[in-house]
């Protein structure tokens, strides 16, 4: 058995879980927060047999799209007599980071 851990943008999580369910894959969604942008992510856990890993990875790739977004890197800085407002920076968000792990034993009760 394999455990697929997908870390996806929160906007992509619901459509991903929906497609996984429609295609017969069970999953668990955990709400998480990213470190760089401190935005909402979701960690999706999917247990499957080794022969289905390629199909699940394809579903993740179809459902999770990278896109660009403008963010402010720092809060405005107010010094005595001056105000510095940082320019928004364009960054890439979305997509998916996926880990596939071997599972020694899995049980459902």
Secondary structure, DSSP 8 states (H G I E B T S, - for coil): -EEEEEEEEHHHHHHHHHHHHHTT---EEEEEE-SSS--EEEEEEEEE-GGGHHHHHHHHHHH--EEEEEEESS--EEETTEEE---EEEEEEESEEEEEEE-S-----
